[in-house]
Amino acid sequence: MGREIFMRGHNWTERLHEFLLLGAKLTPEKPAVVEYQGNETGFLSYRQLQDRVVGYAKTLDELGLDVGDRVILEADTSASSIAAFLACSSRGLPFVPVSPETPAKRLQSILDTIRPSFYLQADDGRRDGIPEQVGTGRFGGSGVTIERAAAPRVRHRREIVGADPAYVVFTSGTTGRPKGVVMSHRGILAFYRGMLQHGIVGPESRVATTAPLQFDFSLLDIGLALGSGATIAPVPRSLLRWPRRFVKFLRDAEVTQVNGAPSIWRPVLRHEPAQLAELGEQIRGVLYSGESFPLPELRHLQELLPEARIVNCYGSTESIACSFTDVPRPLPEDMERMSIGFAHPGAEMTLFDDDGAPVTEPGADGQIHLRSSSLFTAYWGDPAATDQALVLDPGAPESGQTVFRTGDIATRGENGELYLVGRADSMVKIRGNRVELGEVERKAAEFAGVASVSAVLIPKEGADPVLALFVVLTPEAQKGGPFDEMGLCAFCMEDLPGYMAPQEIHVLDELPVTPNGKIDRPALREISEAAAGAGRVTAVKPASAEAAAPTSDRSGRP
């Protein structure tokens, strides 16, 4: 069954579950999901996936939830978690994915914001303490088990429409609280249709997804695979820490396409390049997103996978992504940065300066504004932040059309392609995860003895960037002896995911500022570099496996 059949079949679909389960009608016995079962790989066919969705949906329907009621979904990516969110979609229940590693305080903030009716976690989940007013249940291969019924509801809705929310993904927020990005069925399907026009995979592909379920990149991967009639292969989170086991999974699952942040490749390139090279004919494609790919490492990956089409994916949670640009093969020796190209079909990226004037000259800076049918609806419960991001089209405000002001600064190349320059605010990406430095700063400022603090992402040549905190102590703390850097790190991890934990802490007499009074972040980077050169860096190592850098597993230790 060819790709063109799937493309035509998608024309009638209006809701997320219909789009992703089209394979159950066209190729029902074909593998939809491949995953580890013990030490071996097994699969769920499209028909079996649909049967699991139907079974889950039946149980959810018995809860009496109304269209629009939110369901928290705590799980890693798996056949069952895919079935769970598709079941939610089929009942008009926006799903809110969270990680099993989400700290309790951060989860509580999400619960307070989204006010879910039901909380679902995988059979092996360990979460407890869910508020009594929220129903709870578990899901797995045998179905959904209700542990505590949802509070009684009155159903007001009958139909699920394309404008209804399909899901809410929480990202780091500037206010210090997680920010819920609401995406409609219509929005996510518009993105999928635009993405599939690039022909990145076909029905015979097997797509490895390495992103956690609560990161919207996982939904990109699932849509790319199932929307193409292909097979999705979720890589167990534990394997990403061990390069040899990661490569073994790619081999055993017969993966042909690997998607993920550039950081997933660094341990493999360092420790297991020969094993990866053995898959040079098997792996035909790589898609990366979330951060820039260091060019030396990208060249190395091209050498090891000579047949692979490598695609640079750019975008934000607010639109999933908005461009897919093929990496030149080979990379020109004089190339200094990778282009993000042009928006996918059905979308357009334009540049505007601070005064709202269009930027068209090559080399001039402007902020990217995205026109697209795949834009998010709002930030849940935060109209002020929504109005800052979804703005009237600066080029034609009279039209009433809204565009997404991304906050990304870019320049235009000679042929109209775009090149990223930086951020208009303090948002950075760490291992593909979006992080607002303000959220880290607000948490650290609550620690005893901290008078003021600034968080900065420090680039490291040939390694992941490091999140550094620069701290000024209160007068009392200055008199109280050595500052407890490890205690501050542990304190931050009470609320923040591992990738947001500080890895360097510098205690300063004062924070440097620019002439206009803003924190001088370049000066802070220089302080970090000088301290590293003098061997005076105070490094704190997060205990979370999510934050730990992958290492070689040559010793065979688990």
PLY file of the C-alpha trace (Angstrom):
ply
format ascii 1.0
element vertex 558
property float x
property float y
property float z
element edge 557
property int vertex1
property int vertex2
end_header
0.00 0.00 0.00
1.73 3.17 -1.18
2.29 6.50 0.49
-0.06 8.23 -1.95
-2.96 6.07 -0.76
-2.39 7.22 2.80
-2.15 10.84 1.68
-5.50 10.62 -0.11
-7.07 8.77 2.81
-6.14 11.56 5.21
-8.19 14.13 3.31
-11.37 13.15 5.15
-9.95 12.84 8.66
-10.77 15.64 11.09
-9.62 14.28 14.43
-6.33 12.97 15.75
-7.36 9.34 16.29
-8.89 9.06 12.83
-5.68 10.31 11.23
-3.34 8.00 13.11
-5.53 4.89 12.85
-6.07 5.06 9.09
-3.65 2.13 8.78
-6.20 -0.08 10.56
-8.43 0.33 7.52
-5.76 0.13 4.81
-3.10 -2.26 6.20
-4.63 -3.84 9.32
-2.10 -6.66 9.80
0.98 -4.52 9.32
3.09 -3.69 12.42
2.09 -0.33 13.86
4.33 -0.34 16.97
7.52 -2.30 17.62
8.83 -2.43 21.18
10.89 -4.53 23.55
9.07 -7.39 25.23
11.55 -8.72 27.72
14.83 -8.95 25.81
13.19 -9.40 22.43
11.22 -7.14 20.12
7.54 -7.71 19.48
4.92 -5.74 17.63
1.33 -4.60 17.68
-0.42 -4.52 14.31
-2.61 -1.64 13.22
-5.66 -3.81 13.84
-4.44 -4.74 17.32
-3.65 -1.12 18.09
-7.16 -0.10 17.06
-8.67 -2.91 19.15
-6.71 -1.67 22.16
-7.89 1.90 21.51
-11.51 0.74 21.30
-11.19 -1.22 24.55
-9.63 1.70 26.40
-12.24 4.10 25.01
-15.11 1.89 26.17
-13.85 1.97 29.75
-13.24 5.73 29.62
-16.74 6.24 28.26
-18.19 4.47 31.28
-16.69 7.16 33.53
-19.24 9.67 32.29
-16.63 12.27 31.32
-17.72 15.10 29.03
-16.07 16.28 25.83
-13.31 18.65 26.94
-12.59 17.02 30.31
-8.83 16.64 30.73
-7.03 13.36 31.36
-3.48 13.26 32.71
-1.48 10.51 31.00
1.65 9.53 32.92
3.80 7.13 30.92
6.74 6.67 28.64
6.09 6.16 24.93
4.81 2.65 24.24
2.12 0.84 22.27
-0.20 1.12 25.27
0.42 4.82 25.87
-0.20 5.53 22.18
-3.46 3.59 22.48
-4.32 5.54 25.62
-4.00 8.98 24.05
-5.86 7.83 20.92
-8.65 6.52 23.15
-8.80 9.92 24.85
-8.95 11.56 21.43
-11.84 9.32 20.36
-13.86 10.39 23.42
-13.05 14.11 23.07
-10.86 14.09 26.21
-7.75 16.29 25.84
-4.79 14.29 27.13
-2.01 15.88 29.16
1.20 13.80 28.98
3.58 13.85 31.94
6.71 11.85 32.67
6.98 9.24 35.43
10.05 11.24 36.50
8.13 14.51 36.94
8.83 15.87 40.46
5.83 15.90 42.78
5.77 19.68 43.19
5.91 20.30 39.47
3.13 17.78 38.91
1.05 19.52 41.55
1.48 22.79 39.68
0.23 21.11 36.49
-2.73 19.61 38.37
-3.64 23.00 39.85
-3.51 24.57 36.39
-5.27 21.97 34.24
-7.81 20.65 36.81
-8.06 17.14 35.32
-11.02 14.84 35.77
-8.97 11.66 35.51
-5.40 10.46 36.01
-4.13 7.49 33.99
-0.75 5.85 34.48
0.87 2.73 33.12
0.44 -0.56 34.97
3.95 -0.30 36.39
3.55 3.34 37.45
4.45 4.31 41.01
2.67 7.65 41.37
0.44 8.10 44.42
-1.04 11.03 46.28
-3.31 12.13 43.42
-5.97 14.57 44.78
-9.17 12.82 45.86
-11.37 14.78 43.47
-9.45 13.31 40.51
-10.33 9.79 39.34
-7.44 7.37 38.87
-6.74 4.31 36.76
-4.07 2.21 35.12
-3.63 0.91 31.62
-1.67 -1.84 29.92
-2.02 -4.83 27.64
-5.10 -6.11 29.47
-7.00 -2.83 29.27
-7.83 0.08 31.57
-8.43 -0.62 35.25
-10.37 2.00 37.20
-8.99 2.50 40.71
-11.07 5.50 41.71
-14.03 6.78 39.71
-14.05 10.35 38.51
-16.24 12.85 40.31
-19.80 12.85 38.93
-20.10 14.90 35.74
-22.89 16.24 33.60
-22.42 15.72 29.89
-23.17 18.82 27.86
-21.39 17.92 24.62
-22.22 15.34 21.95
-19.85 15.97 19.05
-16.05 16.26 18.84
-15.13 19.03 16.42
-11.82 19.93 14.84
-11.45 23.08 16.93
-11.66 21.12 20.20
-8.42 20.65 22.17
-6.69 17.37 21.36
-3.98 17.71 24.01
-2.17 20.08 26.34
1.63 19.88 26.58
3.31 21.66 29.48
6.59 23.45 28.88
8.82 25.61 31.00
7.24 29.05 31.63
8.67 32.53 32.21
6.45 33.03 35.27
8.11 30.17 37.12
5.10 27.88 36.54
4.80 25.29 33.77
2.91 26.65 30.76
0.22 24.54 29.06
0.21 24.69 25.26
-3.26 23.80 23.94
-3.35 22.15 20.51
-6.60 21.44 18.65
-7.36 18.43 16.46
-7.43 20.80 13.49
-4.04 22.26 14.40
-2.17 18.99 14.86
-3.67 17.52 11.68
-2.70 20.61 9.67
0.86 20.11 10.90
0.88 16.40 10.07
-0.37 17.04 6.55
2.29 19.68 5.95
5.05 17.48 7.37
4.07 14.45 5.31
4.45 16.46 2.11
8.22 16.19 2.62
8.17 12.41 2.07
10.59 11.79 4.93
9.42 8.18 5.44
7.24 5.71 3.56
4.95 2.82 4.49
7.89 0.38 4.75
9.84 2.56 7.19
10.44 1.83 10.86
10.79 5.05 12.84
12.67 5.09 16.16
11.39 7.75 18.54
13.66 8.78 21.41
11.66 11.69 22.85
9.70 11.24 26.08
5.93 11.25 25.68
5.47 14.61 27.45
7.76 16.27 24.88
5.78 17.21 21.76
8.57 15.83 19.53
7.22 12.36 20.39
3.89 13.33 18.82
5.77 14.45 15.72
7.43 11.03 15.50
4.20 9.12 16.03
2.40 11.23 13.43
5.26 10.85 10.94
5.21 7.06 11.30
1.54 6.17 11.67
0.46 8.97 9.34
2.66 7.42 6.64
1.44 3.87 7.23
4.86 3.08 8.68
5.89 1.54 12.03
6.87 3.44 15.18
9.59 2.00 17.42
9.78 3.71 20.84
13.31 3.45 22.25
13.16 2.58 25.99
14.39 5.57 27.99
16.87 3.41 29.88
18.69 2.39 26.68
19.57 5.97 25.74
22.10 6.01 28.59
23.98 3.07 27.08
25.21 3.61 23.50
25.79 -0.08 22.78
22.31 -1.05 23.89
20.79 1.84 21.99
22.46 0.67 18.77
21.42 -2.92 19.50
17.79 -1.84 19.77
18.05 -0.07 16.41
19.39 -3.28 14.90
16.91 -5.66 16.57
13.89 -3.48 15.75
15.11 -3.14 12.14
14.87 0.65 12.43
15.30 2.60 9.19
14.68 6.14 10.51
15.97 7.61 13.80
14.48 10.80 15.27
15.69 12.73 18.28
17.69 15.62 19.67
21.34 15.79 18.49
22.47 14.86 22.00
21.29 11.24 21.54
24.05 10.72 18.98
27.00 12.12 20.95
27.63 9.03 23.16
27.27 6.70 20.16
29.69 8.73 18.05
32.23 8.71 20.88
31.93 5.16 22.16
30.30 2.92 19.53
31.00 4.36 16.06
31.90 0.95 14.61
28.61 -0.62 15.71
26.67 2.29 14.27
28.57 2.00 10.99
27.38 -1.61 10.73
23.86 -0.19 10.34
24.94 2.07 7.49
22.73 0.32 4.94
19.81 -0.23 7.32
19.35 3.35 8.57
18.11 5.45 5.68
17.08 8.59 7.54
17.79 10.77 10.58
15.65 13.69 11.75
16.89 15.95 14.52
15.32 18.85 16.38
15.43 20.77 19.63
18.95 22.19 19.36
21.73 22.82 16.88
23.82 19.85 15.75
27.57 20.56 16.11
28.93 20.40 12.57
31.93 18.11 13.34
29.57 15.58 14.90
27.13 15.94 12.01
29.95 15.22 9.55
30.92 12.16 11.59
27.32 10.91 11.51
27.21 11.34 7.74
30.38 9.27 7.41
28.99 6.44 9.54
25.56 6.45 7.86
26.39 7.12 4.19
22.88 6.27 2.94
20.94 8.33 5.46
18.96 11.41 4.53
19.48 13.80 7.45
16.78 16.40 8.08
17.05 19.46 10.32
13.66 20.09 11.94
12.95 23.52 13.41
9.98 24.71 15.43
8.30 25.23 18.78
5.73 23.37 20.84
3.22 26.03 19.78
3.22 24.59 16.25
5.03 21.25 16.83
7.54 22.27 14.16
7.48 24.53 11.13
10.34 23.58 8.83
12.16 20.48 7.58
15.46 21.15 5.82
17.68 18.52 4.24
21.27 18.63 5.43
23.68 18.94 2.47
25.73 15.82 1.78
28.55 16.29 2.17
28.56 19.31 4.43
30.59 22.12 2.80
33.89 22.61 4.58
33.27 26.35 4.93
29.76 25.95 6.40
29.43 27.71 9.76
25.75 27.17 10.57
22.84 25.12 9.33
19.89 26.73 7.60
16.36 26.14 8.87
15.17 26.71 5.30
11.54 27.48 4.65
8.29 26.58 6.39
6.57 23.31 5.53
3.70 23.35 3.00
0.73 25.20 4.43
2.86 27.53 6.57
5.14 30.54 6.11
7.89 32.12 8.21
8.39 35.88 7.89
10.74 38.26 9.69
9.72 41.53 11.35
11.80 44.06 13.25
10.89 45.54 16.64
8.76 48.21 14.96
6.70 45.65 13.04
8.33 46.36 9.69
9.12 43.39 7.41
12.78 42.36 7.15
13.59 41.27 3.61
17.26 42.14 3.06
19.72 39.24 3.29
21.81 39.41 6.46
19.41 41.63 8.43
17.98 40.35 11.74
14.29 39.97 12.50
11.97 37.96 14.72
10.32 34.94 13.10
6.53 35.17 12.85
4.76 31.99 11.76
1.61 31.94 9.67
0.07 28.50 9.81
-3.11 26.50 10.29
-1.22 24.40 12.83
-0.83 27.06 15.51
-1.74 26.32 19.11
-5.02 27.65 20.46
-3.80 29.24 23.69
-1.73 28.80 26.82
-4.12 27.09 29.22
-5.53 29.61 31.70
-3.06 32.33 30.70
-4.66 34.85 28.32
-1.91 37.44 28.89
0.82 35.06 27.72
-1.38 33.94 24.84
-1.81 37.53 23.67
1.96 38.00 23.75
2.51 35.02 21.46
-0.52 35.01 19.15
-0.50 38.52 17.66
-2.19 40.32 14.81
-0.27 39.88 11.60
2.14 42.85 11.57
1.97 42.89 7.78
-1.83 43.25 7.69
-3.29 43.86 11.16
-6.60 44.96 9.60
-7.20 41.37 8.45
-7.61 40.10 11.99
-5.34 37.17 11.18
-3.17 36.03 14.08
0.37 34.76 13.70
2.76 33.18 16.17
5.51 35.50 17.37
8.13 32.84 18.04
10.74 34.84 19.93
13.43 33.40 17.63
15.73 35.86 15.88
16.88 34.89 12.38
18.53 36.28 9.28
17.61 35.63 5.67
20.09 34.06 3.26
20.69 35.03 -0.35
18.03 32.59 -1.57
15.44 33.50 1.04
16.28 30.68 3.47
16.48 31.47 7.19
19.32 31.09 9.68
18.76 31.19 13.43
20.65 33.85 15.38
19.30 33.52 18.91
16.38 34.18 21.22
14.57 37.41 21.92
13.99 36.24 25.48
15.69 33.88 27.89
14.37 30.60 26.49
17.00 27.98 25.73
16.92 24.31 24.78
18.70 21.63 26.80
18.90 18.17 25.24
15.96 19.12 23.06
13.78 20.30 25.95
12.57 23.89 26.06
13.66 25.66 29.24
12.82 29.15 30.45
15.83 30.30 32.45
13.47 32.41 34.54
11.83 29.28 35.93
15.19 27.93 37.07
16.11 31.31 38.56
12.85 31.61 40.49
13.28 28.19 42.05
16.92 28.82 42.98
16.01 32.21 44.51
13.84 30.40 47.08
16.89 28.60 48.53
18.08 29.83 51.91
20.90 32.34 51.64
20.35 33.31 47.99
19.88 37.05 47.46
19.90 37.06 43.67
20.60 34.55 40.93
21.01 34.31 37.18
20.90 31.17 35.04
22.95 30.92 31.86
23.47 28.12 29.36
27.22 27.71 28.81
28.25 26.19 25.45
30.92 23.47 25.63
32.96 22.47 22.61
32.22 18.87 21.63
29.83 18.36 24.55
26.34 19.24 25.74
25.94 22.82 26.95
25.98 23.26 30.72
23.32 25.04 32.76
25.16 27.33 35.19
23.82 29.34 38.13
25.48 32.57 39.25
24.50 33.33 42.83
24.86 36.37 45.08
24.40 35.55 48.77
22.55 37.45 51.47
24.77 39.22 54.04
23.84 36.58 56.62
24.82 33.74 54.29
28.12 35.43 53.47
29.02 35.27 57.18
27.85 31.71 57.64
30.67 29.77 56.05
30.86 27.88 52.71
27.76 27.93 50.56
25.98 24.58 50.07
26.07 24.18 46.26
24.92 20.56 46.35
22.03 21.54 48.59
20.94 24.17 46.08
21.04 21.62 43.27
18.98 19.13 45.27
16.52 21.90 46.15
16.04 22.77 42.48
15.40 19.13 41.59
12.48 18.97 44.03
10.41 20.89 41.46
12.35 20.78 38.21
13.05 17.92 35.76
16.60 16.59 35.63
17.48 18.47 32.46
16.72 21.76 34.28
19.03 21.03 37.22
22.11 23.28 37.46
25.43 21.66 36.62
27.69 24.55 37.66
27.24 27.02 40.51
29.31 30.20 40.81
29.07 32.42 43.91
29.71 36.08 43.04
29.87 39.32 44.99
27.46 40.86 42.49
25.91 40.06 39.12
27.40 42.02 36.19
24.95 44.26 34.34
24.92 46.04 31.00
24.73 49.86 30.71
20.93 49.63 30.53
20.78 47.67 33.78
20.10 44.19 32.39
22.05 41.11 33.50
25.16 40.84 31.33
24.90 37.20 30.27
27.97 37.29 27.99
29.98 38.49 31.00
28.65 35.57 33.04
29.74 33.15 30.31
33.22 34.70 30.45
33.28 34.17 34.22
32.41 30.50 33.72
35.06 30.05 31.02
37.69 31.77 33.16
36.83 29.59 36.14
37.05 26.46 33.99
40.42 27.55 32.65
41.70 28.06 36.18
40.19 24.81 37.45
37.88 26.65 39.84
34.49 25.44 38.59
32.13 24.07 41.21
30.36 21.25 39.40
27.21 19.68 40.79
26.12 16.35 39.35
22.36 15.73 39.29
21.29 12.39 40.66
18.49 12.08 38.10
19.16 9.62 35.31
17.36 12.03 33.00
20.05 14.64 33.62
23.05 12.34 33.59
25.13 12.18 30.45
25.07 8.79 28.71
28.20 6.73 29.03
29.64 3.70 27.32
28.42 0.34 28.58
31.56 -1.57 27.68
31.70 -2.90 31.23
28.33 -4.60 30.76
26.94 -2.99 33.90
23.17 -2.22 33.79
0 1
1 2
2 3
3 4
4 5
5 6
6 7
7 8
8 9
9 10
10 11
11 12
12 13
13 14
14 15
15 16
16 17
17 18
18 19
19 20
20 21
21 22
22 23
23 24
24 25
25 26
26 27
27 28
28 29
29 30
30 31
31 32
32 33
33 34
34 35
35 36
36 37
37 38
38 39
39 40
40 41
41 42
42 43
43 44
44 45
45 46
46 47
47 48
48 49
49 50
50 51
51 52
52 53
53 54
54 55
55 56
56 57
57 58
58 59
59 60
60 61
61 62
62 63
63 64
64 65
65 66
66 67
67 68
68 69
69 70
70 71
71 72
72 73
73 74
74 75
75 76
76 77
77 78
78 79
79 80
80 81
81 82
82 83
83 84
84 85
85 86
86 87
87 88
88 89
89 90
90 91
91 92
92 93
93 94
94 95
95 96
96 97
97 98
98 99
99 100
100 101
101 102
102 103
103 104
104 105
105 106
106 107
107 108
108 109
109 110
110 111
111 112
112 113
113 114
114 115
115 116
116 117
117 118
118 119
119 120
120 121
121 122
122 123
123 124
124 125
125 126
126 127
127 128
128 129
129 130
130 131
131 132
132 133
133 134
134 135
135 136
136 137
137 138
138 139
139 140
140 141
141 142
142 143
143 144
144 145
145 146
146 147
147 148
148 149
149 150
150 151
151 152
152 153
153 154
154 155
155 156
156 157
157 158
158 159
159 160
160 161
161 162
162 163
163 164
164 165
165 166
166 167
167 168
168 169
169 170
170 171
171 172
172 173
173 174
174 175
175 176
176 177
177 178
178 179
179 180
180 181
181 182
182 183
183 184
184 185
185 186
186 187
187 188
188 189
189 190
190 191
191 192
192 193
193 194
194 195
195 196
196 197
197 198
198 199
199 200
200 201
201 202
202 203
203 204
204 205
205 206
206 207
207 208
208 209
209 210
210 211
211 212
212 213
213 214
214 215
215 216
216 217
217 218
218 219
219 220
220 221
221 222
222 223
223 224
224 225
225 226
226 227
227 228
228 229
229 230
230 231
231 232
232 233
233 234
234 235
235 236
236 237
237 238
238 239
239 240
240 241
241 242
242 243
243 244
244 245
245 246
246 247
247 248
248 249
249 250
250 251
251 252
252 253
253 254
254 255
255 256
256 257
257 258
258 259
259 260
260 261
261 262
262 263
263 264
264 265
265 266
266 267
267 268
268 269
269 270
270 271
271 272
272 273
273 274
274 275
275 276
276 277
277 278
278 279
279 280
280 281
281 282
282 283
283 284
284 285
285 286
286 287
287 288
288 289
289 290
290 291
291 292
292 293
293 294
294 295
295 296
296 297
297 298
298 299
299 300
300 301
301 302
302 303
303 304
304 305
305 306
306 307
307 308
308 309
309 310
310 311
311 312
312 313
313 314
314 315
315 316
316 317
317 318
318 319
319 320
320 321
321 322
322 323
323 324
324 325
325 326
326 327
327 328
328 329
329 330
330 331
331 332
332 333
333 334
334 335
335 336
336 337
337 338
338 339
339 340
340 341
341 342
342 343
343 344
344 345
345 346
346 347
347 348
348 349
349 350
350 351
351 352
352 353
353 354
354 355
355 356
356 357
357 358
358 359
359 360
360 361
361 362
362 363
363 364
364 365
365 366
366 367
367 368
368 369
369 370
370 371
371 372
372 373
373 374
374 375
375 376
376 377
377 378
378 379
379 380
380 381
381 382
382 383
383 384
384 385
385 386
386 387
387 388
388 389
389 390
390 391
391 392
392 393
393 394
394 395
395 396
396 397
397 398
398 399
399 400
400 401
401 402
402 403
403 404
404 405
405 406
406 407
407 408
408 409
409 410
410 411
411 412
412 413
413 414
414 415
415 416
416 417
417 418
418 419
419 420
420 421
421 422
422 423
423 424
424 425
425 426
426 427
427 428
428 429
429 430
430 431
431 432
432 433
433 434
434 435
435 436
436 437
437 438
438 439
439 440
440 441
441 442
442 443
443 444
444 445
445 446
446 447
447 448
448 449
449 450
450 451
451 452
452 453
453 454
454 455
455 456
456 457
457 458
458 459
459 460
460 461
461 462
462 463
463 464
464 465
465 466
466 467
467 468
468 469
469 470
470 471
471 472
472 473
473 474
474 475
475 476
476 477
477 478
478 479
479 480
480 481
481 482
482 483
483 484
484 485
485 486
486 487
487 488
488 489
489 490
490 491
491 492
492 493
493 494
494 495
495 496
496 497
497 498
498 499
499 500
500 501
501 502
502 503
503 504
504 505
505 506
506 507
507 508
508 509
509 510
510 511
511 512
512 513
513 514
514 515
515 516
516 517
517 518
518 519
519 520
520 521
521 522
522 523
523 524
524 525
525 526
526 527
527 528
528 529
529 530
530 531
531 532
532 533
533 534
534 535
535 536
536 537
537 538
538 539
539 540
540 541
541 542
542 543
543 544
544 545
545 546
546 547
547 548
548 549
549 550
550 551
551 552
552 553
553 554
554 555
555 556
556 557
